[in-house]
Structure formats: structure tokens, C-alpha cells
């Protein structure tokens, strides 16, 4: 009987152990705006393109992890501009550490669900010198 209770308790703990994974998910949608609108923006992490918005404003879905991302936008007649989007800790990850302990925190860290990015960004592209938009 004690073994059965231990197995049930372990199962319940495992179910709670991925709280942030369930609440926050492993991916995140980013909305990218630009001033002026109509820019082509690439989202990269560690030199790898994760997604692209070919005409701002637009959205892109990326897989989350602990590494920061860069958003770089181009538009003819304007300077290239970007936004450095730092990976932060999602609020649900804190609750998971309390409820799920080390196992829950480990699951969230491994899946990337413990992380989040600024979900809506605006990149301002200055006009090229000597050019008027």
C-alpha cells in the first residue's frame, strides 16, 4: 500500500512539475512593428534566423530558450535598425519551483518554457542621411 501511495504521489508531482511548460508553453509569438511601417525584419538567435516578418507590422512565432534574440529591420531609404530582446524568466516558472521543486524547475528550464521575451517591439529606422522619406 505504501508503494502504491508513493507511485501516485510521484505521478501527481510529475503532473505539476511542468507548470510553466503548460501555462507559458515552449514557443512565443512576437509582434514586430516598425517606424515607418513596411520594413523587412529578421529574428535571430546566436546567428541563426528563427523567423521573419517581411512587411511590418507582423508576427512571428519562435521557440523560447535562455538565449537572447536580435531583431534586425531593413527598408529602402532607411538605416538598418534593430532591437535586442533579452530572455527573461516567465512568472509561472517561480510557481513551478515552489510546487514542482527541482524536478519542475528542471523541466521548465529544459523545455525553454521558463523563459520569455518582450512580446511586442517597435524598431525605429532613421532615414538615410541626405534622403527624405
N, C-alpha and C positions, 0 to 999 in steps of 0.2 A: 504494500500500500504506500509506503514511504517513497519507493522508486517511482510509482505512478504519479504521485504528487510532485515530485521533483521534475519529471518529464513535462507535466502540464505547466508548471511554473516556468520552466525553461522555454517552452513554446510561447507562453504569454509574453515573456521578456523579449524573445526574438521578434514577436509581432510589434512590440512597442519600440524596439531597438532602431527602427529606421524611420522615426517620426519625421525628421526633416526631409528624408527621401520621399515620403508620402505627401507631406504638406507642400514643400518647396519644389520637388521634382529635380531631375538631373539636368534639365535644359531650361533656358530662359529666353523670352522674347525681348529684343531690344528695339526701341523705336528711335530712328535716326532722323533728325531734322537738320536743315542747313539754312544759312542766311548768306546768299539768296538760295531759294529752293531750286531743285533741279540738278543737284550735284550727284556724282557717282562716288559712293563710299564703300571701302573695303574694311572688314573687321578681321583683324589678325591677332594671333597669339603665338609668340615665340617664332615669328616669321612664317607661320602657316595661315593661309586665308581660310577663315571659318565661314564666311558668308559675305554677301554683297547686297547693297541697296543701289540699284542702277539709276534711280531717279528719286531724290528725296522730295518730300518725306516718305519714309517707308519703314518696314520692319524686317527683322531677320531673327531667326531662332538659332541659338548656339548651345552647345554643351558646356555646362559650368565646371570649373575646377579652381584650384588655388592660384593659378597664374593670371596676371593682369592681361587685359586686351588693349589693342590700339584700334582706333577708328580713324582712317585717313580718307579725306574727301578731295575730289578734283572737279573743277568746272572750267571750261574755256573762258579766258579773260580774267580769271581769279587765281590768286596764290593758293597752293596746296595748303590745307589746314587739317588739324587732327584733334583728337580727344583721347587722353589716356584714361582708361576706365579700370580702376583698381578692383581686384577681387576682395570682397568683404565677407564677413560671417553673417549668414542668414539667421534671423531671430529664432526660428524653430530649432536650430542646432543647439541652442542653450537649453531649451526644454528637454531635448533628447538626452543630453548629458545627465540631467537630473533623473529622468525616468529610465533611460536605457543604459546609463553608466558608460563604461569604457567600450562595451560592445556596440551600443547605439551610436556613440560618437565616432567610433571607427568605421561603421557602415556609412555614416553620412560623409565622413572625410574621403573614404574610398570612392564613393559614387559622385562626388562633387556637389551633392545637394546641400552641404553645409555652407556653400559659398553663394554669393550673389554679386551682381554688377548693378551700376546705376542703370535703370531700365529705360530712361528717356534722356537722350542727349541732343544738344544743338551745337553744331560746328559752324563757326563764323569764318567765311572765306573773304579775305580782303581783296579788293580789285588790284590787278597788276599795276605797278607804278606806271604812270603815263597813260593809263587806259581809264575810260569812264564807262561804266556798265550801262 
